[in-house]
């Protein structure tokens, strides 16, 4: 079976040479019984490759067992993973009221796909090594080994070589699993495939919900291709579906697209295998994002200070107290800003002061209206009397629907 047929059968989109290389290798090794280790970031399609390998092998016609069994090693609690993989006999532990087959016995004659193999505890790595070397499992609570004929395809999104170096993964197990290695490149390393994938996902949504497909402008397409896509194909699919369903405008511009392209960089999202070029690009992107986040955080803190100052001023005026303003607390307040005194309490009418049921927001709104009245509608003067910036006053006017 050639690559074009494989792509059509498994709905694989892309023409990147590294993707084609991985597909070629998968097709070539599928008929063998060699163990295979698939590496690549989360979301690149490692599970699809496990299906390609199994369904193009001699094991696809297995009658006993269930053919291909997929197991996420990172999702099984450490205390139960041995029982899940190898089964247990009745009475092996509290709650074991019957004998139960494990995944390896269920997959006998077929293929087992061990995803997130790097999360497997060290104690279980020893037992998995025995299975790979001798083809034997020992259920929990039993002293008798059972023969199984299972082909192992493993996958990981962590740097498994680094895990071996740090003692988190057994070196002998690594070499036993890595008889054949297949590397799947991240989406940001196959940028020319991004528009193709977007068009495919957009068409799928349009067909499913009977709506016009969405299209990218040239600028939006460049933005998509420059985005790091740490979630890879899975992230691109999710974002495309969101845009297609939510947006009424079917031509997507950068202004629309930027509302959906956001990410939080974490160590878990780093590539399993990082090349020099991609590592440099990732570091630059992270640095720029950090600076942007710090800038936004500073702006939010300044806004919070201004709001707090306004509310404190209103509360103090309502109680007939002198208003205390901490100089230089906000970049919008200067040392020349006048400080209000008890004489300014005429901003608040007696019924507003005495009625405790009136919320602080209502008092704030009333104080703003009185300040504008005293200033003859001059926002700059009113903002100075309220000890806030003119920009904050504008936001308050808009929030309270005060027309001036």
N, C-alpha and C positions, 0 to 999 in steps of 0.2 A: 504494500500500500504506500503511495507516494505522499509527500507533504501536503499537497493541495487537497487531496481526498481526506486526509486526517483533519485538516483545518475545517473543512466543510462538515465533517461528521461530528466534531467536538466543538463546533462554534468558536473556533479560535481566530481572532482578528489580528493581523499584523504581518509585516514583511521584513522585520528587522533580522539581519543575518544571525544574531545570537539566539533569537527565538527559533529560527529555522535549524540552527545547529543543535539546540536542545531537542527539538522534535525528531530530527534525524537520528540522534543517539537513542532516544526512547524507542523508536521503531526498530532499530537494529538489535537492541538488547532484549526487547520484549519476548522473543521466542526462547530465551535462555532461562536458566534457573538462578542466575546470579543475583545477589543482594544489591539493591540500588539505594543510593543516598541522594535525595533531591534537596538542594539548598537554594535559598532565595528569601526575600522579604515576605512578610505577611501580605496576602492579597494578590500574589503574582500567578496563582493557579496551580500550586503544587498538587492539589487533590485531583485536578483534571489530568495531570500527567500520570498519576497512579492508575487512573481508569484506562488511559491509553496503553500503558504497559500491560495491565492485566488483560484487557479485552483484545489485545493483539498477541497474546501468549497462548501456549497449548493448554493452559489452565482455565481458559474461558468456558470450556465445555464441562467443567467439573460437575459431577452428579451429586456426590456427597458434600456436606457442608453448604456454605452460602456463597462460594465463589470469592468475591472481594469483600473483606471486612475492614472497615476504617475505624481507627481508634485514635482519639486525641489524648496523648499521654499527659498533657498539661492540665486536662480537665478532670482527671480521676484522682481522688484523695489518696495520699500516700499509703494510708492504712488499708485500703481495699484494692490497690492496683494489682497485687499479686493474684488475688482471687479473680479479678476481672480478666486478667490475661490468661491464667492457667487453670482457673476453676477451683472448686473445693469439694470435699466429700462431706457427707452428712455428719454433723457433730464436730466439725473442725474448729468452730468457734461459736460463741453465743449468737443465736439467731440462724445458724446454718441448719435448718430443719430438713434440708434435702440436698442431695448431690447436684451440683450445677457445673455445666460445661463452661470453660473459659473461651475467650476469643480465638485463641490458637487452635483449640479443638474444633470450634465452629468453622474455622477457615481451612480445616484439613483438606488437602488436595488443591487448594486455591491460593489466594494471595492475601496477605494482611498488610494494611497500610498504617504504619505507626507515625502519625503526625506529631510534631513538637517532640521529637525523640530526645532533644537536648534537655527536656524537663524530667526525664526519667530518673528516679532516685538511684544512687550508686548501688544499693543492695539489689535492686531489680536489674541493673545493668549486668551484674554477674550472672543472673539466672537467664537473661536474654541471650547472653553469649553462649551458654550451654545449649540453648535451643538451636542457635545458628550452627554450632559446631557438631552437635550430636543428633539434632532433630528430635530431642526428648523434652517433655514437660513433666513436672511433678505437681499435681494439684495440691492445694493447701490442705493439710491434715492427712495426706497420703504418703506412703513410703515407697510407692511403686511408680516407676517412670513409665510414661506412655509415649509411643512413637507418633509423631505428626509429620506430615509432608506439607510444609507451608513455605511459600516464597515471601520474603520480607522486602517491602519497599518502605524506606523511612524518609522523613522530611524534617527539616529544621529551618527556623528563621534566625538562629543565632550563629555566631562565629564558632563553629564546632571545634576548629583547630585551637582557638583561644581557650575554649572550655577544656580541652585535653591538656593544654599547657598549664592551666590553673588547677588541675586536679578535679574538675567537676564532671568530667566524662572520661571513661576508661579508654586508654589508647588502643588496647587489643580489640575492644568492641568497635571502635571507630574504623579500624582497618578491616574488620570483618563485615561491617555494614557497607563500607565504601569500596566494594569490588568494582562498582561502576558509579561515577558521580555525574549528576546532571545539574547544571547551574541555570536558574531562570533569572534573567536580568530584570531589574526594577523598571517601572514605567518611565521614569525620568531619563533612563539610558536608552530608550527607544521612542524618542519624541515624535518621530514621523508617524508612529502608529496611533498617537493620541487622537488626532482628528478622525481617523478611521473608526476607532472604538466609540467615540462620541456619536458619530453618525449612525453606527449600528444600534447603540442603546436608545438613541432618540427615535429611530424608526420602530424599534420594538415597542416603546411606550405609545407611539402614535397609533400603531396597529392594534395594540391591546385596548386602548381607551377611545379609539376612533376620533382622534384629534390630529390637526396638522402637525407635522414634525417641526422641531425647533432647528434653527440654523445659526451658525456663528458668523459674525462679521470677521474680517481679516484681523482686526486688532484683538478681538476676543479669542480668535484661534491662536494668535501668538501668546496671549496671556495663558491660555490652557497649556501650551507647549512649554512655557517657562515655569509653570507651577511644579513644585517638587514631588507631589503625589506620593506621600509617605504611605498612604493606604493602597496605592497601586490600582490595579484594575477594579477591585472592589469599591474603592473610594470614587473612582471616576464613574462607575455605573450608578452608584447611589446619588451622586451630585447631578448627573444627567437626568435621572428620573425625577428628582426634586424640581429641577428647573422646568422640565417638560410639563409637570402637573401643576405647579404653582403659578408660573408666569403666564400672563395673558398675551404678552407680546411674544411673537414667535421668532423674531430676529433678535438674537442675544448679543448685546453690546458689552464692552468691558464694565460699564457702570452697573449693569445687571449682574454680570458674572462675578464681580468682586464681592457681592453679598453672600456668595456660596463658597468661595475659595478661602477657607480659613483652617488652620491646623495648630496643634500644640505639640512642639517637638519634644520627644522623650527618648531616653536611652533604648526603650524597647522597640522604637521605630527605626533604629539605625540599621543599615543594610547588613545582611549576613556575611556578604563578601564585599568589601569596599575597595574600589580602585582609587588610585591617587586623584584622578580628575573628579570623580563623583564625591570623594571625601572633601575636597576643597570646595566644591559647589555647595555641599551640605553645610559646611562650616560658615560660609558667607551668608547663606540664607538664614541660618540660625542667629548669626550676629545681627543681621538687619532686623529680624523679627524681635529680638530682645530689645534693641534700641527703640523700636516702635512701641513695644509693650511698656517700656519704662516711660516714654513720652506720654502715652495715654494715661498711665497710672498717675503721673504728676498732674496732668490736667484735671483728672477726676478728683484728686485730693484738693486741688485749689478750688474747684467748684463746691466741694463739701464744706470747706472752710467758709466760703462766702455765704452759703446758705445758713450755716450755723451762726455766723455773725449777725445776719439779718434777723434771725429768729430770736437771738439773745437781745438784740436791740429793741425789738418789738415788745418782748416780755418785760424788759426793764422799764421801758416807757410806760407800759400798762400799769406797773406797780409804783410809778412816780419816782423811780430811782435814776440816778445819773447813768448814762450809757457808757460802759467801759469798752474801748476798742483797743485791741492789742496791735500796736503799730507794726507795720511790715509783715503782718501775718499772711497777707495775700499779695500777690504782685499787682492787684488792682486797687489796693489801699495804700496811700502814701502818708508820709508824716504830716502833710499839710491838710489831711482830711479832718473837717471839723468834728468835734465830739458833742453829741446831744446831751442836754441836761433835762432836769425835771420840767423846765419851762416848755419843753417840747411835748408835754403830755396832752396838749390840746389836739395832737394828731389823733388821739383815741377818745372817742366820746364816752361819757360816764357810763352809759348803758353797756358799752362793750367791755369796759374795765370790770364792772361789778358782776356781770353775768358770767359765772364760771362754766356754763354750758357751751359758751362760744369757744370753738376750737382755736388753737394757735394759728391755723391756716386762715381762719376768718379774720383774726386780729391782724395778721400779716397783710392780708388783702386790704383791710380798712386803712391800715397805716400807709400803705403804698398810695391808695387813692387820695388820702389827705395830703400826703407829701406832694403829689402831682398838682393837687388843687392849690397848695401854697406856692408852688413854683410856676403857676400859670401854665401848666402843661409842659414845661421844660424838663425833659427827661434827665439831662445831665445834672441840673440843679437838684432835682428830686433824688437822684441816685446819691449825690454828695450828702444830702441831708439824712439819707437812710444808711450812709456809710457802706455802700456797696458799689460795684462797678456798673457802668451804664449797660454793659452786656448782660449782667445778671438781672438788672431791672427789666430789660427787654424780655428775658426769658420768663420772668415773673408775670409781666403784663400778658404775655401770650398764654401762660399756664392758667391764669385766672380769668382769661377772656376780658381783660380790661381794655376798652377802646379809648385811645387818646389821639 
